[in-house]
Amino acid sequence: MDELMELYVGMGISPAVYEYGEKTLKKLEERFARVDKIAEYNQAKVISAMQKNHVSAACFAGTTGYGYDDLGRDNLERVYADVFHTEAALVRPQITCGTHALTVALSANLLPGDELLSPVGLPYDTLQEVIGIRPSPCSLAEYGVSYRQVDLLSDGTFDYEGIRAAINEKTKLVTIQRSKGYATRPTFSVKQIGELIAFCKSIKPDLKVMVDNCYGEFVETIEPSDVGADMIVGSLIKNPGGGLAPIGGYICGTQECVDRCAYRLTAPGLGQEVGANLGLMTALYQGFFLAPTVTAGAEKGAIFAANLYEPLGFRCVPSASEERHDIIQAVELGSEAGMIAFCKGIQAAAPVDSFADPMPWDMPGYNDKVIMAAGAFIQGSSIELSADGPIREPYAVYFQGGLTWLHAKLGILMSLQKLVDAGLVQL
C-alpha cells in the first residue's frame, strides 16, 4: 500500500474506492491539460487588467462611513470592467449574494408596465420570489412588472419560434441563466448565449439582456459580455472571489445599466460614490487574481465526478464526455438516501465542520426541503467544496467547488465511499 492510499484509508476511503478513482484519473490527463490552458489565458487576462489599472498597495487600504474617494473600490471596478470587456462595473461587499445582485440588476432596469422574459425556462428557485412567480412582498410583480417565460425544447435547446412569439411591445429585459440551477438541463455555452442574444435583439433591438453568470466565470476564455449581454451578474463567493472574498457581488455591463444598478443599490443621486470597502480590498483583489486557477481546480473536480459516477450507472449532467461551461456537476442518485449519503461524503472531506451530519431542511427561498454539505471557510461559499440539492425527483445532487483540485478529488472519493458504505453502489 503506497503512502497516499494509506493516508486515505485512515480517513475512511477504502482501497477499492481509491483504486477506482486512480483508474478513472488516468483517462483524464489530456482533458485536464485543456482546462489548464484556459486557466492560463484567463490568468493572464486578469493580471493584464490589474497592471493596466496600476493596482498598488494603496488600493488595499480600508475605508469606512460614506466611502467617498475610495481608491481601491473604484479601481477594482475598473479591473472587473476590463477583464469582462464592459463599459462599467459595480463590485461591492454591500451586495450580499448572487440573488441580491440579480435583484438589483432587474429592479434597476425594469419599470412598472415593463415585461421580463426568460427564454430559458423557469429561473433558479430563489429568483422566483424576486420576480413574483411565487408571491412575495416587494417582488417585481408587486411593482407592476409582468413576467413571461419560454420553456426549453425537450432536447434542452432554445425554442426560437416560441421566443419570437413571446417578445412583444412590453418586453423590456431578457434574463438568461447560464448555469443549470436546480434543474438537470444543459448549461449554456457562451457561444449559445451569444446566438440567443442576437436572435432576441434581431426581433427587438432595444431589448436589454442580463445574464446570470454564476458558476460560469473563467470556465471559457470569453464571457457573455463578449457576445452582446448588456449586463452579466454574479456572486463573489463563487468563481470570481477565488475563495478569499468573504461577501459581495458584481454587475458588469453598459454604463447606462450599471449606473441604474448603482442608484438602486445605494440611492438615486448617490450611486457609486458611496459604499465603504470596510477593509476587504485585499481579499477581493487577491481572490480575483486567484479566480482562474481556483475555477480550473473546481472544473477538474466536476469532470472527475462525472467520469467516476457515470460508469456506475448514474446519469450525470453534463455527461462524462461533454465540454463544460460551468463548474456544477449534477448527479442523479435516484433516491433521498443516495443524496444524503453523497452529501455526507462531501461534508466528511471538509476542512471545517467535517464532523457535521448534513440532513434535509426547510431553507428560505425554496419550496422543497434542501440538503447542503459545505465545510467552508466562508459560509455558503460554493466555490469551496460543496454539494446540495432539493429533495425531489430525480433526486439530483449538485456538486461544485474545491479551492484546490486535490481537495475536490478527496471529496468526490469520499462521496462515493459513503454510497458504497450505505449499500447503494457496488464497485
VEXDREN-2710 file (C-alpha; in Angstrom, 1 decimal):
% VEXDREN-2710
k/r/px/py/pz
1/MET/0.0/0.0/0.0
2/ASP/1.5/3.4/-1.0
3/GLU/1.7/6.2/1.4
4/LEU/-1.1/8.2/-0.1
5/MET/-3.5/5.3/-0.2
6/GLU/-2.6/4.6/3.4
7/LEU/-3.4/8.1/4.4
8/TYR/-6.7/8.0/2.5
9/VAL/-7.6/4.6/4.2
10/GLY/-7.0/6.3/7.5
11/MET/-9.5/9.0/6.5
12/GLY/-12.1/6.3/5.6
13/ILE/-11.6/5.7/1.9
14/SER/-11.3/2.0/1.1
15/PRO/-8.5/0.7/-1.2
16/ALA/-11.2/-0.3/-3.8
17/VAL/-12.6/3.2/-4.0
18/TYR/-9.1/4.8/-4.1
19/GLU/-8.0/2.4/-6.9
20/TYR/-11.3/3.0/-8.9
21/GLY/-10.5/6.8/-8.7
22/GLU/-6.9/6.4/-9.8
23/LYS/-8.1/4.3/-12.8
24/THR/-10.5/7.0/-13.7
25/LEU/-7.9/9.7/-13.5
26/LYS/-5.6/8.0/-16.0
27/LYS/-8.1/8.8/-18.7
28/LEU/-8.4/12.5/-17.9
29/GLU/-4.8/13.8/-18.4
30/GLU/-5.5/15.3/-21.8
31/ARG/-8.8/16.8/-20.7
32/PHE/-7.2/18.4/-17.6
33/ALA/-4.4/19.9/-19.8
34/ARG/-7.1/21.7/-21.8
35/VAL/-8.6/23.1/-18.6
36/ASP/-5.2/24.4/-17.6
37/LYS/-4.7/26.2/-20.9
38/ILE/-7.9/28.1/-20.4
39/ALA/-6.9/28.9/-16.9
40/GLU/-3.5/30.2/-18.2
41/TYR/-5.3/32.5/-20.7
42/ASN/-7.7/33.8/-18.0
43/GLN/-4.9/34.3/-15.5
44/ALA/-3.0/36.5/-18.0
45/LYS/-6.2/38.4/-18.7
46/VAL/-6.7/39.2/-15.0
47/ILE/-3.0/40.2/-14.5
48/SER/-3.1/42.4/-17.6
49/ALA/-6.1/44.3/-16.3
50/MET/-4.5/44.7/-12.9
51/GLN/-1.3/46.1/-14.4
52/LYS/-3.2/48.4/-16.8
53/ASN/-5.1/49.9/-13.8
54/HIS/-1.9/50.3/-11.7
55/VAL/-3.1/48.2/-8.8
56/SER/-0.9/49.1/-5.8
57/ALA/-0.7/48.7/-2.1
58/ALA/-2.7/51.9/-1.7
59/CYS/-5.7/50.1/-3.2
60/PHE/-5.8/47.8/-0.2
61/ALA/-6.5/50.5/2.4
62/GLY/-9.7/50.2/4.3
63/THR/-12.4/52.9/4.2
64/THR/-15.5/53.5/6.5
65/GLY/-18.5/55.7/6.6
66/TYR/-19.6/57.1/3.2
67/GLY/-16.5/55.7/1.5
68/TYR/-16.0/58.8/-0.7
69/ASP/-13.0/58.7/-3.0
70/ASP/-12.3/55.0/-2.2
71/LEU/-9.3/54.4/-4.5
72/GLY/-9.3/50.6/-4.0
73/ARG/-13.0/50.1/-4.6
74/ASP/-13.1/52.3/-7.7
75/ASN/-10.0/50.7/-9.2
76/LEU/-11.3/47.2/-8.5
77/GLU/-14.4/48.1/-10.6
78/ARG/-12.2/49.2/-13.4
79/VAL/-10.3/45.9/-13.2
80/TYR/-13.6/43.9/-13.4
81/ALA/-14.8/46.1/-16.4
82/ASP/-11.5/45.4/-18.3
83/VAL/-11.5/41.7/-17.6
84/PHE/-15.1/41.3/-18.7
85/HIS/-14.8/43.8/-21.5
86/THR/-17.6/46.1/-20.4
87/GLU/-18.1/49.8/-20.1
88/ALA/-18.6/49.8/-16.3
89/ALA/-18.8/47.5/-13.3
90/LEU/-20.3/47.6/-9.8
91/VAL/-18.4/45.3/-7.4
92/ARG/-19.4/45.7/-3.8
93/PRO/-19.4/44.0/-0.4
94/GLN/-22.8/45.6/0.1
95/ILE/-24.2/43.1/-2.4
96/THR/-24.9/40.3/-0.1
97/CYS/-25.2/37.3/-2.6
98/GLY/-25.9/36.4/-6.2
99/THR/-29.6/36.6/-5.8
100/HIS/-29.2/40.1/-4.4
101/ALA/-27.0/41.1/-7.3
102/LEU/-29.7/39.8/-9.8
103/THR/-32.4/41.6/-7.8
104/VAL/-30.5/44.9/-8.0
105/ALA/-29.9/44.5/-11.8
106/LEU/-33.6/43.6/-12.5
107/SER/-35.3/46.1/-10.3
108/ALA/-32.9/48.9/-11.6
109/ASN/-33.7/48.3/-15.2
110/LEU/-37.4/47.4/-15.2
111/LEU/-40.2/49.9/-14.6
112/PRO/-43.9/49.4/-13.9
113/GLY/-45.6/48.2/-17.1
114/ASP/-42.4/46.5/-18.4
115/GLU/-42.2/42.8/-19.0
116/LEU/-39.4/40.5/-18.1
117/LEU/-38.8/37.5/-20.4
118/SER/-36.9/34.3/-19.6
119/PRO/-36.3/32.4/-22.8
120/VAL/-34.6/29.5/-21.0
121/GLY/-37.5/28.3/-18.8
122/LEU/-38.0/28.6/-15.1
123/PRO/-35.3/30.6/-13.3
124/TYR/-33.5/29.3/-10.2
125/ASP/-35.6/28.9/-7.1
126/THR/-34.5/32.0/-5.2
127/LEU/-35.2/34.3/-8.2
128/GLN/-38.8/33.1/-8.4
129/GLU/-39.9/35.1/-5.4
130/VAL/-37.9/38.1/-6.7
131/ILE/-39.9/38.0/-9.9
132/GLY/-43.2/37.1/-8.2
133/ILE/-43.6/33.7/-9.8
134/ARG/-44.1/32.7/-6.2
135/PRO/-45.8/35.6/-4.5
136/SER/-43.5/37.6/-2.1
137/PRO/-43.5/41.1/-0.6
138/CYS/-41.5/43.5/-2.7
139/SER/-41.4/41.3/-5.8
140/LEU/-41.2/42.7/-9.3
141/ALA/-44.8/41.7/-9.8
142/GLU/-45.9/43.9/-6.8
143/TYR/-44.3/46.8/-8.6
144/GLY/-46.2/46.2/-11.8
145/VAL/-43.5/44.3/-13.8
146/SER/-45.0/41.3/-15.7
147/TYR/-43.2/38.1/-16.5
148/ARG/-43.3/35.7/-19.3
149/GLN/-41.2/32.6/-20.0
150/VAL/-40.5/30.2/-22.9
151/ASP/-39.5/26.7/-21.9
152/LEU/-36.6/24.9/-23.5
153/LEU/-37.4/22.2/-26.0
154/SER/-37.2/18.6/-24.9
155/ASP/-33.6/18.3/-26.1
156/GLY/-32.5/21.3/-23.9
157/THR/-32.2/23.8/-26.8
158/PHE/-33.9/27.1/-27.3
159/ASP/-37.5/27.3/-28.6
160/TYR/-36.8/30.1/-31.1
161/GLU/-40.3/30.2/-32.5
162/GLY/-41.7/30.4/-29.0
163/ILE/-39.3/33.2/-28.1
164/ARG/-40.3/35.1/-31.3
165/ALA/-44.0/34.9/-30.3
166/ALA/-43.3/35.9/-26.7
167/ILE/-41.4/39.1/-27.4
168/ASN/-43.9/42.0/-27.6
169/GLU/-44.2/45.8/-27.1
170/LYS/-43.9/45.4/-23.3
171/THR/-40.8/43.2/-23.3
172/LYS/-38.0/45.3/-21.8
173/LEU/-35.5/42.9/-20.5
174/VAL/-34.4/39.3/-21.2
175/THR/-32.9/37.3/-18.4
176/ILE/-30.7/34.3/-19.3
177/GLN/-29.5/31.9/-16.6
178/ARG/-26.2/30.4/-17.8
179/SER/-25.9/27.6/-15.4
180/LYS/-28.5/24.9/-14.7
181/GLY/-29.6/25.8/-11.2
182/TYR/-31.6/23.0/-9.6
183/ALA/-32.6/21.6/-13.0
184/THR/-31.0/18.8/-15.0
185/ARG/-30.8/20.8/-18.2
186/PRO/-27.6/21.6/-20.0
187/THR/-25.5/24.7/-19.0
188/PHE/-25.3/27.0/-22.0
189/SER/-22.0/27.8/-23.7
190/VAL/-21.1/31.4/-24.2
191/LYS/-21.5/30.8/-28.0
192/GLN/-25.1/29.6/-27.4
193/ILE/-25.8/32.6/-25.3
194/GLY/-24.5/34.9/-27.9
195/GLU/-26.7/33.3/-30.6
196/LEU/-29.8/33.7/-28.3
197/ILE/-28.9/37.3/-27.6
198/ALA/-28.5/38.1/-31.3
199/PHE/-31.9/36.4/-32.0
200/CYS/-33.7/38.4/-29.4
201/LYS/-32.2/41.7/-30.4
202/SER/-33.0/41.0/-34.1
203/ILE/-36.6/41.0/-33.1
204/LYS/-36.5/44.0/-30.8
205/PRO/-33.2/45.9/-31.0
206/ASP/-33.7/48.0/-27.8
207/LEU/-34.1/44.9/-25.6
208/LYS/-31.7/44.7/-22.7
209/VAL/-30.2/41.3/-21.9
210/MET/-29.0/40.3/-18.4
211/VAL/-27.0/37.0/-18.0
212/ASP/-26.9/35.3/-14.6
213/ASN/-23.2/34.4/-14.9
214/CYS/-23.0/32.5/-11.6
215/TYR/-20.7/29.4/-11.7
216/GLY/-19.6/30.2/-15.3
217/GLU/-16.8/32.8/-14.9
218/PHE/-13.4/31.8/-16.2
219/VAL/-14.6/28.3/-17.4
220/GLU/-14.2/29.6/-21.0
221/THR/-11.9/32.3/-22.5
222/ILE/-14.9/34.5/-23.3
223/GLU/-17.8/35.7/-21.2
224/PRO/-21.4/36.6/-22.1
225/SER/-20.4/40.3/-22.1
226/ASP/-18.2/39.5/-25.1
227/VAL/-21.3/38.3/-27.1
228/GLY/-23.8/41.1/-26.6
229/ALA/-25.1/40.9/-23.0
230/ASP/-25.9/44.3/-21.6
231/MET/-25.2/43.0/-18.0
232/ILE/-23.5/40.0/-16.5
233/VAL/-24.2/39.3/-12.9
234/GLY/-22.6/37.1/-10.3
235/SER/-21.5/36.4/-6.7
236/LEU/-18.1/36.9/-5.2
237/ILE/-18.4/33.8/-3.1
238/LYS/-18.5/31.8/-6.3
239/ASN/-15.9/31.8/-9.1
240/PRO/-14.6/35.4/-9.2
241/GLY/-13.9/35.6/-5.4
242/GLY/-11.4/32.9/-5.7
243/GLY/-12.4/31.5/-2.3
244/LEU/-11.0/34.6/-0.5
245/ALA/-13.8/37.1/-0.9
246/PRO/-15.9/36.9/2.3
247/ILE/-19.0/38.5/0.7
248/GLY/-20.1/40.5/-2.3
249/GLY/-21.4/40.5/-5.8
250/TYR/-20.7/42.2/-9.2
251/ILE/-22.7/43.6/-12.1
252/CYS/-20.7/44.4/-15.2
253/GLY/-22.2/45.9/-18.3
254/THR/-23.1/49.1/-20.2
255/GLN/-22.6/52.4/-18.4
256/GLU/-26.3/53.1/-18.5
257/CYS/-27.3/49.8/-16.9
258/VAL/-24.6/49.9/-14.3
259/ASP/-25.4/53.5/-13.3
260/ARG/-29.0/52.5/-12.7
261/CYS/-27.9/49.5/-10.7
262/ALA/-25.7/51.7/-8.5
263/TYR/-28.6/54.1/-7.9
264/ARG/-30.8/51.1/-6.9
265/LEU/-28.1/49.6/-4.6
266/THR/-27.5/52.9/-2.8
267/ALA/-29.8/55.8/-3.6
268/PRO/-30.7/58.0/-6.6
269/GLY/-28.1/60.7/-6.9
270/LEU/-25.5/58.8/-4.9
271/GLY/-24.8/55.7/-6.9
272/GLN/-21.2/54.5/-6.9
273/GLU/-19.9/57.5/-5.0
274/VAL/-20.8/55.8/-1.6
275/GLY/-20.1/52.4/-0.1
276/ALA/-17.1/51.9/2.1
277/ASN/-14.9/48.8/1.5
278/LEU/-14.6/48.0/5.2
279/GLY/-11.1/46.7/4.8
280/LEU/-12.0/43.9/2.4
281/MET/-10.0/45.1/-0.6
282/THR/-7.0/42.8/-0.2
283/ALA/-9.3/39.8/-0.2
284/LEU/-11.3/41.0/-3.2
285/TYR/-8.3/41.8/-5.3
286/GLN/-6.4/38.6/-4.3
287/GLY/-9.4/36.4/-4.7
288/PHE/-10.0/37.8/-8.3
289/PHE/-6.3/37.2/-9.0
290/LEU/-6.6/33.5/-7.9
291/ALA/-10.0/33.0/-9.5
292/PRO/-8.9/31.5/-12.9
293/THR/-6.8/28.8/-11.2
294/VAL/-9.3/28.1/-8.4
295/THR/-12.1/27.8/-11.1
296/ALA/-9.9/25.4/-13.1
297/GLY/-9.4/23.2/-10.0
298/ALA/-13.2/23.1/-9.4
299/GLU/-13.8/22.3/-13.0
300/LYS/-11.4/19.3/-12.9
301/GLY/-13.3/18.1/-9.8
302/ALA/-16.6/18.3/-11.8
303/ILE/-15.1/16.4/-14.7
304/PHE/-13.7/13.7/-12.3
305/ALA/-17.1/13.4/-10.6
306/ALA/-18.9/12.7/-13.9
307/ASN/-16.3/10.2/-15.0
308/LEU/-16.4/8.5/-11.7
309/TYR/-20.2/8.2/-11.4
310/GLU/-21.4/7.7/-15.0
311/PRO/-19.8/4.3/-15.4
312/LEU/-21.6/3.2/-12.3
313/GLY/-25.0/3.8/-13.9
314/PHE/-25.8/7.3/-12.6
315/ARG/-27.0/9.9/-15.1
316/CYS/-24.6/12.9/-15.0
317/VAL/-25.3/16.4/-16.4
318/PRO/-23.2/17.3/-18.1
319/SER/-22.1/13.8/-19.2
320/ALA/-18.6/12.5/-18.6
321/SER/-17.5/13.4/-22.2
322/GLU/-19.3/16.7/-22.7
323/GLU/-17.4/20.0/-22.9
324/ARG/-18.1/22.1/-19.7
325/HIS/-19.4/25.6/-19.4
326/ASP/-19.7/25.9/-15.6
327/ILE/-18.3/24.2/-12.5
328/ILE/-21.5/22.4/-11.5
329/GLN/-21.9/18.7/-11.8
330/ALA/-25.4/17.2/-11.4
331/VAL/-25.5/13.5/-10.5
332/GLU/-28.9/11.9/-10.4
333/LEU/-28.8/9.5/-7.4
334/GLY/-32.4/8.2/-7.7
335/SER/-33.3/8.5/-4.0
336/GLU/-33.2/10.7/-0.9
337/ALA/-31.0/8.1/0.7
338/GLY/-28.5/8.5/-2.1
339/MET/-28.5/12.3/-1.9
340/ILE/-27.9/12.1/1.9
341/ALA/-25.0/9.6/1.5
342/PHE/-23.3/11.7/-1.2
343/CYS/-23.6/14.9/0.9
344/LYS/-22.3/13.1/4.0
345/GLY/-19.2/12.2/2.0
346/ILE/-18.6/15.8/0.9
347/GLN/-19.0/17.0/4.5
348/ALA/-16.7/14.4/5.8
349/ALA/-14.0/15.6/3.4
350/ALA/-14.2/19.2/4.5
351/PRO/-11.5/21.0/6.5
352/VAL/-14.2/22.8/8.5
353/ASP/-17.1/21.1/10.3
354/SER/-16.2/17.7/8.9
355/PHE/-17.9/16.1/11.9
356/ALA/-21.3/17.6/11.0
357/ASP/-24.1/15.4/9.6
358/PRO/-25.9/17.1/6.7
359/MET/-29.7/16.5/6.6
360/PRO/-32.5/17.9/4.5
361/TRP/-34.2/21.1/5.9
362/ASP/-36.6/23.9/5.1
363/MET/-34.4/26.6/3.6
364/PRO/-35.6/30.2/3.0
365/GLY/-36.4/30.8/-0.7
366/TYR/-37.0/27.2/-1.6
367/ASN/-40.3/25.2/-1.9
368/ASP/-38.7/21.8/-1.2
369/LYS/-36.5/20.6/1.6
370/VAL/-32.9/21.1/0.6
371/ILE/-29.8/19.2/1.7
372/MET/-26.5/21.1/1.8
373/ALA/-23.0/19.9/2.5
374/ALA/-20.3/22.6/2.9
375/GLY/-17.4/22.7/5.3
376/ALA/-16.3/26.1/4.1
377/PHE/-14.0/28.8/5.4
378/ILE/-16.6/31.3/4.0
379/GLN/-20.2/30.5/5.0
380/GLY/-22.1/29.3/1.9
381/SER/-19.2/29.8/-0.4
382/SER/-19.9/27.5/-3.4
383/ILE/-16.5/27.9/-5.0
384/GLU/-15.4/25.8/-2.0
385/LEU/-16.1/22.1/-1.9
386/SER/-19.9/21.7/-1.6
387/ALA/-22.9/19.8/-2.7
388/ASP/-26.6/20.5/-2.4
389/GLY/-29.9/19.8/-3.9
390/PRO/-33.7/19.9/-3.4
391/ILE/-35.3/16.6/-2.1
392/ARG/-37.4/16.0/-5.2
393/GLU/-37.2/13.8/-8.3
394/PRO/-34.9/12.9/-10.0
395/TYR/-33.1/13.2/-6.6
396/ALA/-30.1/15.0/-8.2
397/VAL/-27.3/16.4/-6.2
398/TYR/-25.3/19.4/-7.5
399/PHE/-21.6/19.1/-6.7
400/GLN/-19.4/22.1/-7.2
401/GLY/-16.2/23.8/-6.0
402/GLY/-13.0/22.9/-4.3
403/LEU/-10.4/25.6/-3.7
404/THR/-7.8/23.1/-5.0
405/TRP/-8.3/20.2/-7.4
406/LEU/-6.8/17.8/-4.8
407/HIS/-9.5/18.7/-2.3
408/ALA/-12.2/18.2/-4.9
409/LYS/-10.7/14.8/-5.6
410/LEU/-10.9/13.8/-1.9
411/GLY/-14.4/15.0/-1.6
412/ILE/-15.6/13.0/-4.6
413/LEU/-13.9/9.9/-3.5
414/MET/-15.4/10.3/0.0
415/SER/-18.9/10.8/-1.5
416/LEU/-18.6/7.5/-3.4
417/GLN/-17.3/5.8/-0.3
418/LYS/-20.4/6.8/1.7
419/LEU/-22.6/5.4/-1.1
420/VAL/-20.7/2.2/-1.0
421/ASP/-21.0/2.0/2.8
422/ALA/-24.7/2.6/2.5
423/GLY/-25.1/-0.3/0.1
424/LEU/-26.2/2.0/-2.7
425/VAL/-23.3/1.3/-5.0
426/GLN/-21.2/-1.7/-5.8
427/LEU/-17.8/-1.3/-7.5
END
